[in-house]
Amino acid sequence: MSVAPAPAARALQLFALGGLPAVEPGDDLGALIGDAIDAAALGLYAGDVVIVCQKIVSKAEGRIVRLSEVDPSPRAREFASSFDKDPALIELALREATEVLRMQGGHLITATGKGVVAANSGIDRSNQSRRGQVTLLPLDADRSAEALREALAARFGTAPAVIVTDTFGRPWRLGQIDFAIGAAGLRVLDDHLGRADWSGRRLEHTVIAVADQLAAAAGLLMGKAGGVPAVLLRGYAYSAGTETAGDLLRPREQDLFR
Amino acid sequence: MSVAPAPAARALQLFALGGLPAVEPGDDLGALIGDAIDAAALGLYAGDVVIVCQKIVSKAEGRIVRLSEVDPSPRAREFASSFDKDPALIELALREATEVLRMQGGHLITATGKGVVAANSGIDRSNQSRRGQVTLLPLDADRSAEALREALAARFGTAPAVIVTDTFGRPWRLGQIDFAIGAAGLRVLDDHLGRADWSGRRLEHTVIAVADQLAAAAGLLMGKAGGVPAVLLRGYAYSAGTETAGDLLRPREQDLFR
């Protein structure tokens, strides 16, 4: 099965996939998303991108922890008490972290897994069906994306590109936007090096983080309070490929801001 | 004239506004964008967002410099020669900078104007109609956005939200995405604090950088080589407001990564 990129897009459409039931550990996410696509009578076509938020992926994969069952270390207790944070949450974030970038001013910024940088290791307290529970990031969101891609391909006969997103803050700028933490079926970085630009000049150095732009676009419909955990995007001529969201991570030694 | 937010969006549409002539200093950007909206037979409706790239704004505003007319300082010459850069470009970037965040490893990361952080002060060499020329960021992209909003309101009878975008790299992640450097007519930060989430729980702290997400979404259609300098986005229920893109900038003293 191959994804045939659509011709150069002049228009994009994004459809909210709402109405999913509360996701529980072990749920078949492919079936739930497929049902939502059917319920919206959208069909699934070559070139479509399916974008799902981290929360439902983590829940389906059982990446849920009850805070009352976490025993905070002295380090977590000290940091938490200094800044009026939950010591169990800080403890979990430290356990999930492979690197602590900043732990000051009430902020705990870490890298996890393959190197995604996020506050509190991406641990999320909102949208929990039960109080006192949090979700951790998927163990391998690229694999989660690939599994969803395969499930949707089996059901609809065409394989969409799939992106798993999460909402993070950024240096230098206020507010959060959505980023790709998992991806399957597309080139996450679209390299414009060497293509001619509008004026026929060679472009010098433009690599677009396509998967992050797709994530941010979907984030417009996924507003936290909107009950929209997934989005179908149609009309974007992405390049098919086997890159993963891990390819979006800047190698530590090339990073000027760690 | 007021913008009436649409009901909660379940679908978004983004339309490429292409076919603009090469923009020259003094051109009437409102007329050019208005013509492109007419040519695409899109009309302009309450709740629409018009998103334009920095380059055509800078060109219309005459923010163009011929590199051969720039006399590099010794500091610019030294940095440029160490990393095989154009000394005139480095000189211009240093002149535009209000703060140098990093100047190492061939990278010059600065803050300009109100505090937008970008490589080389956002100076852009691609898509120039004449070789050896570069564009600087607009002097006040928020004012540029407001002027375009007023021009389109006068022509179409309804005022769109307007965003001016530019394409920047990010810490921690590879590739570039589009950000809002100017905005008019909307709340650029949509504060979800205190709203109930899907499960009825109060959200704790989620402020979405809506203008940046709109910019990134439009960036999907603005691919550098695509000849699409502007995008019309329809169906997003933004909150009307008088914030500017300056409100997206994290105050220096709150920034852990400078």
Chai-1 contact restraints between the chains, C-beta under 6 A:
chainA,res_idxA,chainB,res_idxB,connection_type,confidence,min_distance_angstrom,max_distance_angstrom,comment,restraint_id
A,R10,B,A16,contact,1.0,0.0,6.0,A-B,restraint_1
A,A11,B,F15,contact,1.0,0.0,6.0,A-B,restraint_2
A,L12,B,L14,contact,1.0,0.0,6.0,A-B,restraint_3
A,Q13,B,Q13,contact,1.0,0.0,6.0,A-B,restraint_4
A,L14,B,L12,contact,1.0,0.0,6.0,A-B,restraint_5
A,F15,B,A11,contact,1.0,0.0,6.0,A-B,restraint_6
A,A16,B,R10,contact,1.0,0.0,6.0,A-B,restraint_7
A,R102,B,L256,contact,1.0,0.0,6.0,A-B,restraint_8
A,V117,B,W172,contact,1.0,0.0,6.0,A-B,restraint_9
A,S126,B,D197,contact,1.0,0.0,6.0,A-B,restraint_10
A,S126,B,L203,contact,1.0,0.0,6.0,A-B,restraint_11
A,N127,B,D197,contact,1.0,0.0,6.0,A-B,restraint_12
A,N127,B,W198,contact,1.0,0.0,6.0,A-B,restraint_13
A,N127,B,S199,contact,1.0,0.0,6.0,A-B,restraint_14
A,S129,B,S199,contact,1.0,0.0,6.0,A-B,restraint_15
A,P171,B,P171,contact,1.0,0.0,6.0,A-B,restraint_16
A,P171,B,F257,contact,1.0,0.0,6.0,A-B,restraint_17
A,W172,B,V117,contact,1.0,0.0,6.0,A-B,restraint_18
A,W172,B,R250,contact,1.0,0.0,6.0,A-B,restraint_19
A,R173,B,L248,contact,1.0,0.0,6.0,A-B,restraint_20
A,R173,B,R250,contact,1.0,0.0,6.0,A-B,restraint_21
A,L174,B,L248,contact,1.0,0.0,6.0,A-B,restraint_22
A,L174,B,R250,contact,1.0,0.0,6.0,A-B,restraint_23
A,G175,B,L189,contact,1.0,0.0,6.0,A-B,restraint_24
A,G175,B,V207,contact,1.0,0.0,6.0,A-B,restraint_25
A,G175,B,I208,contact,1.0,0.0,6.0,A-B,restraint_26
A,G175,B,A209,contact,1.0,0.0,6.0,A-B,restraint_27
A,Q176,B,I208,contact,1.0,0.0,6.0,A-B,restraint_28
A,I177,B,A209,contact,1.0,0.0,6.0,A-B,restraint_29
A,I177,B,D212,contact,1.0,0.0,6.0,A-B,restraint_30
A,I177,B,Q213,contact,1.0,0.0,6.0,A-B,restraint_31
A,L189,B,G175,contact,1.0,0.0,6.0,A-B,restraint_32
A,H192,B,K224,contact,1.0,0.0,6.0,A-B,restraint_33
A,H192,B,A225,contact,1.0,0.0,6.0,A-B,restraint_34
A,R195,B,A225,contact,1.0,0.0,6.0,A-B,restraint_35
A,D197,B,S126,contact,1.0,0.0,6.0,A-B,restraint_36
A,D197,B,N127,contact,1.0,0.0,6.0,A-B,restraint_37
A,D197,B,A225,contact,1.0,0.0,6.0,A-B,restraint_38
A,W198,B,N127,contact,1.0,0.0,6.0,A-B,restraint_39
A,W198,B,G227,contact,1.0,0.0,6.0,A-B,restraint_40
A,S199,B,N127,contact,1.0,0.0,6.0,A-B,restraint_41
A,S199,B,S129,contact,1.0,0.0,6.0,A-B,restraint_42
A,L203,B,S126,contact,1.0,0.0,6.0,A-B,restraint_43
A,L203,B,K224,contact,1.0,0.0,6.0,A-B,restraint_44
A,T206,B,K224,contact,1.0,0.0,6.0,A-B,restraint_45
A,V207,B,G175,contact,1.0,0.0,6.0,A-B,restraint_46
A,I208,B,G175,contact,1.0,0.0,6.0,A-B,restraint_47
A,I208,B,Q176,contact,1.0,0.0,6.0,A-B,restraint_48
A,A209,B,G175,contact,1.0,0.0,6.0,A-B,restraint_49
A,A209,B,I177,contact,1.0,0.0,6.0,A-B,restraint_50
A,D212,B,I177,contact,1.0,0.0,6.0,A-B,restraint_51
A,Q213,B,I177,contact,1.0,0.0,6.0,A-B,restraint_52
A,Q213,B,A216,contact,1.0,0.0,6.0,A-B,restraint_53
A,Q213,B,G219,contact,1.0,0.0,6.0,A-B,restraint_54
A,Q213,B,L220,contact,1.0,0.0,6.0,A-B,restraint_55
A,A216,B,Q213,contact,1.0,0.0,6.0,A-B,restraint_56
A,A216,B,A216,contact,1.0,0.0,6.0,A-B,restraint_57
A,A217,B,A217,contact,1.0,0.0,6.0,A-B,restraint_58
A,G219,B,Q213,contact,1.0,0.0,6.0,A-B,restraint_59
A,L220,B,Q213,contact,1.0,0.0,6.0,A-B,restraint_60
A,L220,B,Y236,contact,1.0,0.0,6.0,A-B,restraint_61
A,K224,B,H192,contact,1.0,0.0,6.0,A-B,restraint_62
A,K224,B,L203,contact,1.0,0.0,6.0,A-B,restraint_63
A,K224,B,T206,contact,1.0,0.0,6.0,A-B,restraint_64
A,A225,B,H192,contact,1.0,0.0,6.0,A-B,restraint_65
A,A225,B,R195,contact,1.0,0.0,6.0,A-B,restraint_66
A,A225,B,D197,contact,1.0,0.0,6.0,A-B,restraint_67
A,G227,B,W198,contact,1.0,0.0,6.0,A-B,restraint_68
A,Y236,B,L220,contact,1.0,0.0,6.0,A-B,restraint_69
A,L248,B,R173,contact,1.0,0.0,6.0,A-B,restraint_70
A,L248,B,L174,contact,1.0,0.0,6.0,A-B,restraint_71
A,R250,B,W172,contact,1.0,0.0,6.0,A-B,restraint_72
A,R250,B,R173,contact,1.0,0.0,6.0,A-B,restraint_73
A,R250,B,L174,contact,1.0,0.0,6.0,A-B,restraint_74
A,L256,B,R102,contact,1.0,0.0,6.0,A-B,restraint_75
A,F257,B,P171,contact,1.0,0.0,6.0,A-B,restraint_76
A,F257,B,F257,contact,1.0,0.0,6.0,A-B,restraint_77
